[in-house]
Amino acid sequence: MTDNNLPGPGQPTPQPGPPSGQPGQPQQPGQQPPPYQPAPQQAGPNQPAPQKPTKGKMRQQQAGVTKPRQATVAEQRARAAALKAQQERFAAESAAFEKKRKTRKRLLIGGGVTVGVVALVAIWYAAASPKNVTAQCTDQNNVIVDDDYCSDSYYRSHGGYSSGGFIYIGNSSYRYNYGGTGSVGQKVSGGSYTIPKGANVTTKSGTSVQRGGFGISSGSKSSGG
């Protein structure tokens, strides 16, 4: 008996295949086959390859092109509060500086008035307290001689006379030096030949040439003054 399902001579032997449904997997009874999915297409030689998705990038702002974002209400309130606090702080600092400046000015004025009063008192005290000056008689060569040559009684008793602050006796002239230093027979050092006003002027021997006091001279005065 010949089997019709047997392959004939020269024909391959058929292999049992999987049941209808998904290839390679047995289909369970009552199970629906999976939906059809087309195979991915390969890019041809003239077709560009598909680009991969890239991550988001931050856009760069361009002057005159990018529009600034409008501030929110909270940001506007915060800015207004910061500006107000800055103005109040500036006003407080200005007030404190002005107060210190006025206080310092009052102190300087008060100090200046005090210094002025002290200086005035010092000047008045100096005028009220005349200094003592020593007078020495000198000859025409500024050499210190005995005080008698400049006294009124001496030059008158020796036929002398006085003129222009000088005392003339014979061919010699004498006059007082005020405040200079030195001894008889030496040239006087320093001093002045103008009698100081308001000073107590006396000779070394104790003779009063001028009695001071607010610039008014009194008492005995030689013609050498």
Backbone torsions as a table, in degrees:
resi	resn	phi	psi	omega
1	MET	NA	131.9	-176.5
2	THR	-97.2	129.7	178.0
3	ASP	-85.6	124.4	-179.3
4	ASN	-73.8	-21.7	-178.7
5	ASN	-81.2	-9.1	-179.7
6	LEU	-77.0	143.0	-179.4
7	PRO	-72.1	149.6	178.1
8	GLY	-78.7	177.9	178.4
9	PRO	-64.7	132.2	179.8
10	GLY	85.4	0.5	179.2
11	GLN	-104.3	141.6	179.9
12	PRO	-70.5	153.5	-180.0
13	THR	-79.1	123.2	-179.0
14	PRO	-66.7	139.5	177.4
15	GLN	-99.2	142.6	178.3
16	PRO	-67.1	126.2	-179.6
17	GLY	-99.9	171.3	179.4
18	PRO	-72.3	156.2	178.6
19	PRO	-64.9	166.6	-178.6
20	SER	-62.7	147.1	-177.1
21	GLY	131.5	-145.9	-178.4
22	GLN	-71.0	132.1	-178.2
23	PRO	-63.3	138.0	174.8
24	GLY	82.9	-8.3	-178.5
25	GLN	-125.9	135.6	177.7
26	PRO	-71.4	139.2	-179.6
27	GLN	-90.6	127.4	179.3
28	GLN	-77.1	154.9	179.3
29	PRO	-64.3	133.2	177.7
30	GLY	80.1	0.0	-178.7
31	GLN	-88.6	137.1	178.8
32	GLN	-81.6	146.5	177.1
33	PRO	-71.5	151.2	-179.9
34	PRO	-65.9	156.0	179.9
35	PRO	-66.2	158.2	-177.4
36	TYR	-77.8	130.2	177.2
37	GLN	-121.7	121.2	-179.7
38	PRO	-71.3	147.7	179.2
39	ALA	-71.5	144.7	178.9
40	PRO	-62.2	138.4	-179.4
41	GLN	-83.4	138.3	176.7
42	GLN	-84.5	137.4	179.9
43	ALA	-67.6	132.5	179.3
44	GLY	-77.9	176.7	-178.9
45	PRO	-66.7	-26.5	-178.7
46	ASN	-103.0	2.2	-179.2
47	GLN	-104.0	135.9	179.9
48	PRO	-71.6	148.7	178.6
49	ALA	-69.9	144.1	178.5
50	PRO	-63.2	136.3	-178.8
51	GLN	-83.3	140.8	177.7
52	LYS	-77.6	145.1	177.2
53	PRO	-65.0	135.0	-179.8
54	THR	-105.5	157.8	179.1
55	LYS	-74.0	160.2	-179.3
56	GLY	-69.2	144.5	179.3
57	LYS	-119.1	148.7	178.5
58	MET	-78.1	131.3	178.8
59	ARG	-76.8	139.1	177.0
60	GLN	-83.3	136.9	179.9
61	GLN	-82.2	138.5	179.6
62	GLN	-118.3	132.6	-178.6
63	ALA	-62.3	131.9	179.4
64	GLY	81.1	-5.8	-179.8
65	VAL	-115.8	-51.5	-179.0
66	THR	-74.6	128.9	179.2
67	LYS	-88.6	133.2	-179.7
68	PRO	-67.9	149.2	178.2
69	ARG	-74.8	134.7	179.7
70	GLN	-70.3	132.4	-178.0
71	ALA	-66.3	146.6	177.4
72	THR	-77.9	170.6	-179.9
73	VAL	-63.0	-39.5	-180.0
74	ALA	-65.0	-40.2	178.8
75	GLU	-67.3	-39.2	178.0
76	GLN	-63.5	-41.0	178.4
77	ARG	-65.7	-40.6	179.5
78	ALA	-63.6	-41.4	178.7
79	ARG	-64.8	-42.3	179.2
80	ALA	-63.3	-41.2	179.3
81	ALA	-65.8	-40.6	178.9
82	ALA	-65.3	-40.6	178.9
83	LEU	-65.0	-41.3	179.1
84	LYS	-64.8	-42.4	178.9
85	ALA	-63.6	-38.9	178.6
86	GLN	-65.3	-41.9	178.5
87	GLN	-64.7	-41.4	178.8
88	GLU	-64.5	-40.7	179.1
89	ARG	-64.9	-40.8	178.4
90	PHE	-64.4	-40.9	179.2
91	ALA	-64.4	-40.2	179.7
92	ALA	-66.1	-42.1	178.7
93	GLU	-65.1	-39.1	178.8
94	SER	-64.6	-42.1	179.0
95	ALA	-64.0	-41.9	179.4
96	ALA	-64.8	-41.1	179.1
97	PHE	-64.5	-42.7	-179.8
98	GLU	-64.8	-38.0	178.7
99	LYS	-64.8	-43.7	177.8
100	LYS	-63.4	-38.9	-178.7
101	ARG	-65.3	-42.4	179.4
102	LYS	-66.4	-40.1	178.8
103	THR	-63.1	-44.6	179.1
104	ARG	-63.3	-37.2	179.5
105	LYS	-65.9	-41.6	178.3
106	ARG	-63.9	-39.0	179.4
107	LEU	-65.5	-41.3	179.3
108	LEU	-65.5	-41.1	178.6
109	ILE	-64.5	-44.0	178.8
110	GLY	-62.5	-41.2	177.8
111	GLY	-65.4	-38.7	178.3
112	GLY	-64.8	-40.0	177.4
113	VAL	-63.7	-41.8	179.9
114	THR	-63.2	-44.5	179.0
115	VAL	-63.1	-40.2	178.9
116	GLY	-63.2	-41.3	178.7
117	VAL	-65.6	-43.0	179.2
118	VAL	-62.1	-42.8	179.3
119	ALA	-63.4	-40.3	179.2
120	LEU	-64.3	-42.1	178.1
121	VAL	-63.9	-40.5	179.7
122	ALA	-63.4	-40.6	178.5
123	ILE	-65.3	-43.7	179.8
124	TRP	-64.3	-39.4	-179.9
125	TYR	-66.8	-38.7	178.6
126	ALA	-65.6	-37.1	178.1
127	ALA	-71.2	-35.1	-178.9
128	ALA	-78.0	-17.6	-179.9
129	SER	-117.0	84.4	-176.8
130	PRO	-64.8	147.1	179.0
131	LYS	-83.2	160.2	179.7
132	ASN	-98.0	128.5	-178.4
133	VAL	-123.8	136.5	179.3
134	THR	-97.3	130.8	178.9
135	ALA	-104.4	139.2	176.9
136	GLN	-129.2	138.0	-178.4
137	CYS	-81.3	131.3	-180.0
138	THR	-127.9	156.9	177.6
139	ASP	-92.7	-169.6	-177.0
140	GLN	-67.5	-14.2	177.0
141	ASN	-99.4	13.5	-179.6
142	ASN	61.8	27.6	175.7
143	VAL	-95.3	136.1	-177.5
144	ILE	-72.7	129.5	177.6
145	VAL	-122.2	179.3	179.8
146	ASP	-63.8	143.9	-176.2
147	ASP	-62.6	-19.7	-178.3
148	ASP	-62.9	-29.1	-177.4
149	TYR	-65.5	-19.7	-179.9
150	CYS	-104.6	4.4	-179.0
151	SER	-86.9	150.5	-178.6
152	ASP	-61.7	-45.9	-175.1
153	SER	-65.0	-34.2	-176.4
154	TYR	-71.6	-52.9	-174.5
155	TYR	-70.0	-27.9	177.6
156	ARG	-71.7	-38.1	-179.5
157	SER	-72.7	-15.5	178.6
158	HIS	-109.6	19.9	174.0
159	GLY	73.9	23.2	179.3
160	GLY	-93.4	179.8	178.6
161	TYR	-153.4	168.4	-179.4
162	SER	-123.1	145.4	178.7
163	SER	-161.4	128.2	175.6
164	GLY	61.5	30.6	179.2
165	GLY	89.0	-4.6	178.4
166	PHE	-106.4	151.3	175.0
167	ILE	-114.8	124.8	-177.6
168	TYR	-109.7	125.6	175.1
169	ILE	-131.1	110.5	-176.5
170	GLY	64.8	-127.4	180.0
171	ASN	-99.0	11.3	-177.9
172	SER	-114.2	153.5	177.1
173	SER	-127.5	149.2	-177.7
174	TYR	-137.5	156.4	175.4
175	ARG	-162.3	163.1	-178.9
176	TYR	-85.0	141.7	168.0
177	ASN	-109.7	132.0	-173.8
178	TYR	-108.7	117.2	176.0
179	GLY	90.0	-4.2	179.8
180	GLY	-75.5	168.9	-179.3
181	THR	-123.6	158.0	179.3
182	GLY	137.1	172.4	-179.0
183	SER	-116.1	167.8	-179.5
184	VAL	-59.9	132.7	-178.2
185	GLY	94.8	-8.5	178.7
186	GLN	-108.8	155.5	173.9
187	LYS	-70.8	137.5	180.0
188	VAL	-67.9	144.5	179.8
189	SER	-115.2	121.6	177.4
190	GLY	75.2	-160.4	-179.4
191	GLY	79.6	-171.0	-178.5
192	SER	-145.3	153.8	177.9
193	TYR	-97.8	7.8	173.9
194	THR	-104.5	126.2	-176.7
195	ILE	-67.0	127.7	-178.7
196	PRO	-72.3	138.4	180.0
197	LYS	-82.3	142.1	175.8
198	GLY	75.0	15.0	-179.6
199	ALA	-112.6	153.4	173.9
200	ASN	-85.8	108.5	-176.1
201	VAL	-106.9	123.1	178.2
202	THR	-137.5	158.2	175.4
203	THR	-88.6	172.3	179.0
204	LYS	-66.7	-25.5	178.3
205	SER	-81.2	-5.6	176.0
206	GLY	100.9	1.2	179.3
207	THR	-73.4	132.2	-179.7
208	SER	-83.3	123.0	177.6
209	VAL	-94.7	-38.7	178.6
210	GLN	-152.2	136.6	176.2
211	ARG	-105.2	116.5	-171.7
212	GLY	-80.4	175.2	178.9
213	GLY	144.6	98.4	177.9
214	PHE	55.3	34.0	174.5
215	GLY	79.1	6.0	-179.3
216	ILE	-105.1	119.7	-179.5
217	SER	-92.8	149.3	179.6
218	SER	-153.9	175.5	179.3
219	GLY	84.2	-171.4	-178.7
220	SER	-69.8	140.8	-176.1
221	LYS	-142.5	130.8	-179.1
222	SER	-80.4	163.1	179.3
223	SER	-75.8	-2.4	177.0
224	GLY	-83.1	-4.3	-178.2
225	GLY	-82.6	NA	NA
